Amino acid sequence: MTALLTSLIIIACILLIIIILIQNPKGGGLSSSFGGGGTQLFGGVKKTTDFLDRGTWVLSIILVGLVLFMNVMISPRSGEGLTGPESEITEELNSMPQAPVSTPAPAGDLPEPVQEDEN
C-alpha cells in the first residue's frame, strides 16, 4: 500500500511541476520588478490558461490529500503495530528488571560521625 501511495505522490509531483512550468507568467511579483511586466499576453488563449490554472489547483489538492492519507495509514496508533528496531528496543526495555526505588533518608536521621581520639 505504501509503494502505491508513494508512486502516486511522485506522479502527482511530476505532473504539478510540468503544469507549473508550462504556464505563462501572469505578471506581478518578481517578473514585473525585473522588467518582465510588458510581456503579458493581451487576449491570448483563455481556455488553455483556465485549464492549466484548474489543473494546478486540482493536482495540489490531490497531492496534499495523498500525503495526509499516507501519513494516517503509516503512523502507528498508540504504539500498536511497531516493527523493526523500535519494537525490539521497547520489548527489551519492558522485559528488563526494574531497580528498587530507594528514598533518601531525611537529614535529621543521619548518625553522627565517629571521631577518633588522638593519644
C-alpha positions as CSV (number, residue, x, y, z in Angstrom):
1,M,0.0,0.0,0.0
2,T,2.8,2.4,0.8
3,A,4.5,1.7,-2.5
4,L,1.3,2.6,-4.4
5,L,0.8,5.8,-2.4
6,T,4.4,6.7,-2.8
7,S,4.3,6.2,-6.6
8,L,1.0,8.3,-6.8
9,I,2.6,11.1,-4.8
10,I,5.7,11.1,-7.1
11,I,3.5,11.1,-10.2
12,A,1.4,14.0,-8.8
13,C,4.6,15.9,-8.1
14,I,6.0,15.5,-11.6
15,L,2.7,16.5,-13.2
16,L,2.4,19.5,-10.9
17,I,6.0,20.6,-11.8
18,I,5.2,20.2,-15.6
19,I,2.0,22.2,-15.4
20,I,3.6,25.0,-13.4
21,L,6.4,25.3,-15.9
22,I,4.0,25.3,-18.9
23,Q,2.0,28.2,-17.5
24,N,2.6,31.8,-18.8
25,P,3.7,34.3,-16.1
26,K,0.7,36.3,-15.0
27,G,2.7,39.4,-14.1
28,G,3.4,41.0,-10.8
29,G,5.8,39.6,-8.3
30,L,9.5,39.3,-9.3
31,S,8.9,39.2,-13.1
32,S,7.5,42.7,-13.2
33,S,10.2,44.2,-11.0
34,F,12.9,42.9,-13.4
35,G,11.3,44.4,-16.5
36,G,9.2,41.4,-17.4
37,G,5.9,43.3,-16.9
38,G,5.4,44.1,-20.6
39,T,5.4,40.5,-21.8
40,Q,1.8,39.8,-20.8
41,L,-0.5,38.5,-23.5
42,F,-3.4,40.6,-24.5
43,G,-6.3,38.2,-25.0
44,G,-4.2,35.1,-25.6
45,V,-5.7,31.6,-25.3
46,K,-8.0,31.9,-22.4
47,K,-9.2,28.3,-22.3
48,T,-5.6,26.9,-22.0
49,T,-4.8,29.3,-19.2
50,D,-8.0,28.3,-17.3
51,F,-7.3,24.6,-17.8
52,L,-3.7,24.9,-16.6
53,D,-4.9,27.0,-13.6
54,R,-7.5,24.5,-12.6
55,G,-5.1,21.6,-13.2
56,T,-2.6,23.2,-10.8
57,W,-5.2,23.6,-8.1
58,V,-6.6,20.0,-8.6
59,L,-3.1,18.4,-8.6
60,S,-2.1,20.4,-5.5
61,I,-5.2,19.3,-3.6
62,I,-4.7,15.7,-4.7
63,L,-1.0,15.9,-3.6
64,V,-2.0,17.2,-0.1
65,G,-4.7,14.6,0.2
66,L,-2.4,11.8,-0.8
67,V,0.3,12.9,1.7
68,L,-2.2,13.2,4.5
69,F,-3.7,9.8,3.7
70,M,-0.3,8.2,3.6
71,N,0.6,9.7,7.0
72,V,-2.6,8.3,8.5
73,M,-2.0,4.9,7.0
74,I,1.6,4.6,8.0
75,S,1.7,6.1,11.5
76,P,1.2,3.6,14.3
77,R,-1.8,4.1,16.5
78,S,-0.8,4.4,20.2
79,G,2.2,2.1,19.9
80,E,0.4,-0.8,18.2
81,G,1.9,-2.3,15.1
82,L,5.5,-1.2,15.7
83,T,8.0,-3.2,13.8
84,G,11.7,-3.1,13.4
85,P,14.3,-1.7,15.8
86,E,11.8,0.4,17.8
87,S,9.7,-2.6,18.8
88,E,12.7,-4.6,19.7
89,I,14.0,-1.9,22.0
90,T,10.6,-1.3,23.5
91,E,10.2,-5.1,24.2
92,E,13.7,-5.2,25.7
93,L,13.1,-2.3,28.0
94,N,9.8,-3.7,29.2
95,S,11.4,-7.1,29.9
96,M,14.3,-5.7,31.9
97,P,14.0,-6.0,35.7
98,Q,13.3,-2.8,37.5
99,A,15.7,-1.5,40.1
100,P,14.2,-0.9,43.5
101,V,13.5,2.7,44.2
102,S,15.1,3.9,47.4
103,T,14.2,7.1,49.1
104,P,16.9,9.2,50.7
105,A,16.9,9.4,54.5
106,P,16.0,12.8,56.0
107,A,18.9,14.9,57.1
108,G,17.9,14.7,60.8
109,D,18.0,10.9,61.0
110,L,21.7,10.5,60.0
111,P,24.0,9.1,62.6
112,E,26.8,11.2,64.0
113,P,30.2,10.6,62.5
114,V,32.6,8.7,64.7
115,Q,35.5,10.8,65.9
116,E,38.8,9.0,66.9
117,D,40.8,10.2,69.9
118,E,44.4,11.2,69.2
119,N,46.5,9.8,72.0
